[in-house]
């Protein structure tokens, strides 16, 4: 118990249930802190946390580098102001991206990962966070030049953003922000690449490559509403690519008849796949042609209510190049009486629906041709 009291120093815990905050970096002066980020220690702490969770019958947390790197910055900030309020006056939640809930544990004075994790677990408020209903965690460990080490846990829910794991120890300069409109920044004294850049490269490399995209449909009947297909995206092994890896870009307006373009864009690899689909006006067909004394009546199936009318076309040849006549008929009618046809002549008839909207006229396909001898 005495050893525990000695090593805990100050422990503070806080759970927040609010909306997501985002981080904006800056490169201006603040309080410059020198020290080391110890990713090896952080990874050990992560394993010890899950060890305790398993002993308590809980599901393991997932490691998320998008939480771990901000946790490192928070550890450095705690060397300036040991509090859940950041040195710039903002809540600690502004350092991470989080969803429905989040929690932060902070501590100073522990000398190794086992001692730090046991110390946290021995504190009821911190144990509640460690055993909480979260899905992922990031751990920060910063040792300042004066030898004091700061230990941070950032817990939250939702899907893992970056599975990359950094290892080793990095010598860093942390420009700790004091202005509420700015964020703390990090430079690496060893000249090596920043983990955030490597993490992105790792995520790109590990992300599934899109091989095939299948549209649920490539044509839709016009109904006055927006029409668009759903997509099924698979990798080279035929496995479904999770939606988090790609965006489906649809046209802003796809309500009228015509051809539209759909794009599937890989979020990380930046590859784009383009496809087309159509919205068509439903066609109709001629049901019968009836002869009266000197006239002919053509009947067709009444088109849908989305049509503006019918175009009836007839000619003296099946290619509709000889003596062609075109007649417009109101969509509410399903027949047309035609005069002036010559006796003993064969006529060819066809119909199609049309729709006028947005200053344009759209047509359905032509019906099958019917011939009739007068």
MORAJO-V924359 format. One record per backbone hydrogen bond with DSSP energy under -1.0 kcal/mol. CO is the residue of the C=O (numbers start at 1). NH is the residue of the N-H. E is the energy in kcal/mol with one decimal. If there is no record, write none. Layout:
# MORAJO-V924359
co=CO nh=NH e=E
co=CO nh=NH e=E
This chain:
# MORAJO-V924359
co=1 nh=5 e=-2.4
co=2 nh=6 e=-2.2
co=3 nh=7 e=-2.1
co=4 nh=8 e=-2.1
co=12 nh=106 e=-1.5
co=14 nh=104 e=-1.6
co=16 nh=102 e=-2.0
co=31 nh=176 e=-2.9
co=33 nh=174 e=-3.1
co=34 nh=145 e=-1.3
co=35 nh=172 e=-2.7
co=36 nh=143 e=-2.3
co=37 nh=170 e=-2.6
co=38 nh=42 e=-1.8
co=39 nh=43 e=-2.3
co=40 nh=44 e=-1.8
co=41 nh=45 e=-2.5
co=42 nh=46 e=-2.2
co=43 nh=47 e=-1.8
co=44 nh=48 e=-2.3
co=45 nh=49 e=-2.6
co=46 nh=50 e=-1.8
co=47 nh=51 e=-1.7
co=48 nh=52 e=-2.0
co=49 nh=53 e=-2.1
co=50 nh=54 e=-2.5
co=51 nh=55 e=-1.7
co=52 nh=56 e=-1.3
co=53 nh=58 e=-3.2
co=54 nh=57 e=-1.7
co=62 nh=137 e=-2.3
co=64 nh=67 e=-1.7
co=64 nh=68 e=-1.9
co=65 nh=69 e=-2.3
co=67 nh=71 e=-1.7
co=68 nh=72 e=-1.8
co=69 nh=73 e=-1.7
co=70 nh=74 e=-2.7
co=71 nh=75 e=-2.0
co=72 nh=76 e=-1.9
co=73 nh=77 e=-2.5
co=74 nh=78 e=-2.2
co=77 nh=80 e=-1.7
co=77 nh=81 e=-2.7
co=81 nh=83 e=-1.7
co=84 nh=92 e=-1.5
co=86 nh=89 e=-2.6
co=90 nh=86 e=-3.3
co=91 nh=94 e=-1.8
co=92 nh=95 e=-1.9
co=93 nh=96 e=-1.1
co=102 nh=16 e=-2.6
co=103 nh=155 e=-3.0
co=104 nh=14 e=-1.2
co=105 nh=153 e=-2.4
co=106 nh=12 e=-1.2
co=107 nh=151 e=-2.7
co=112 nh=116 e=-2.4
co=113 nh=117 e=-2.6
co=114 nh=118 e=-2.5
co=115 nh=119 e=-2.2
co=116 nh=120 e=-2.3
co=117 nh=121 e=-2.5
co=118 nh=122 e=-1.7
co=120 nh=123 e=-1.6
co=123 nh=127 e=-2.8
co=124 nh=128 e=-2.2
co=125 nh=129 e=-1.1
co=126 nh=130 e=-2.5
co=127 nh=131 e=-2.5
co=129 nh=132 e=-1.4
co=132 nh=134 e=-1.9
co=135 nh=62 e=-2.4
co=136 nh=156 e=-1.9
co=137 nh=64 e=-1.7
co=138 nh=154 e=-2.5
co=140 nh=152 e=-2.8
co=141 nh=38 e=-2.4
co=142 nh=150 e=-2.8
co=143 nh=36 e=-1.9
co=144 nh=147 e=-2.1
co=148 nh=144 e=-2.5
co=149 nh=109 e=-2.0
co=150 nh=142 e=-2.1
co=151 nh=107 e=-1.7
co=152 nh=140 e=-2.1
co=153 nh=105 e=-1.9
co=154 nh=138 e=-1.9
co=155 nh=103 e=-2.0
co=156 nh=135 e=-1.7
co=156 nh=136 e=-2.1
co=162 nh=65 e=-2.9
co=168 nh=39 e=-1.9
co=170 nh=37 e=-2.7
co=171 nh=189 e=-1.8
co=172 nh=35 e=-1.8
co=173 nh=187 e=-2.4
co=174 nh=33 e=-2.8
co=174 nh=176 e=-1.2
co=175 nh=185 e=-1.6
co=176 nh=31 e=-2.8
co=179 nh=182 e=-2.0
co=185 nh=175 e=-2.5
co=187 nh=173 e=-2.6
co=188 nh=191 e=-1.7
co=194 nh=198 e=-1.7
co=195 nh=199 e=-3.2
co=196 nh=200 e=-1.7
co=197 nh=201 e=-2.1
co=198 nh=202 e=-2.5
co=199 nh=203 e=-2.5
co=200 nh=204 e=-2.3
co=201 nh=205 e=-2.3
co=202 nh=206 e=-2.4
co=203 nh=207 e=-1.5
co=212 nh=234 e=-2.6
co=214 nh=232 e=-2.3
co=218 nh=278 e=-2.6
co=220 nh=280 e=-3.2
co=230 nh=216 e=-2.7
co=232 nh=214 e=-2.6
co=233 nh=241 e=-2.9
co=234 nh=211 e=-2.8
co=234 nh=212 e=-1.9
co=235 nh=238 e=-1.9
co=239 nh=235 e=-2.6
co=242 nh=245 e=-1.9
co=243 nh=246 e=-1.5
co=245 nh=267 e=-2.7
co=247 nh=265 e=-2.7
co=249 nh=263 e=-2.2
co=254 nh=227 e=-2.4
co=258 nh=279 e=-2.6
co=260 nh=277 e=-2.1
co=262 nh=275 e=-2.9
co=263 nh=249 e=-3.2
co=264 nh=273 e=-2.3
co=265 nh=247 e=-2.5
co=266 nh=270 e=-1.5
co=271 nh=266 e=-2.8
co=273 nh=264 e=-2.6
co=275 nh=262 e=-3.3
co=277 nh=260 e=-3.2
co=278 nh=220 e=-2.2
co=279 nh=258 e=-2.3
co=280 nh=222 e=-3.6
co=285 nh=301 e=-2.5
co=288 nh=299 e=-3.0
co=290 nh=297 e=-3.6
co=295 nh=292 e=-3.0
co=296 nh=338 e=-3.5
co=297 nh=290 e=-3.3
co=298 nh=336 e=-1.9
co=299 nh=287 e=-1.7
co=299 nh=288 e=-1.1
co=304 nh=307 e=-1.7
co=309 nh=354 e=-2.1
co=310 nh=329 e=-2.9
co=311 nh=352 e=-1.5
co=312 nh=327 e=-3.0
co=313 nh=350 e=-2.1
co=314 nh=325 e=-2.7
co=315 nh=348 e=-2.7
co=317 nh=320 e=-1.7
co=322 nh=316 e=-2.8
co=325 nh=314 e=-2.1
co=327 nh=312 e=-3.3
co=329 nh=310 e=-2.9
co=330 nh=333 e=-1.8
co=334 nh=300 e=-2.2
co=336 nh=298 e=-2.5
co=338 nh=296 e=-2.1
co=345 nh=374 e=-2.9
co=347 nh=372 e=-3.0
co=348 nh=315 e=-1.7
co=349 nh=370 e=-2.5
co=350 nh=313 e=-2.8
co=351 nh=367 e=-2.4
co=352 nh=311 e=-3.1
co=353 nh=364 e=-2.6
co=354 nh=308 e=-3.2
co=354 nh=309 e=-1.5
co=355 nh=362 e=-3.4
co=357 nh=360 e=-1.8
co=360 nh=357 e=-2.7
co=362 nh=355 e=-3.0
co=370 nh=349 e=-3.2
co=372 nh=347 e=-3.7
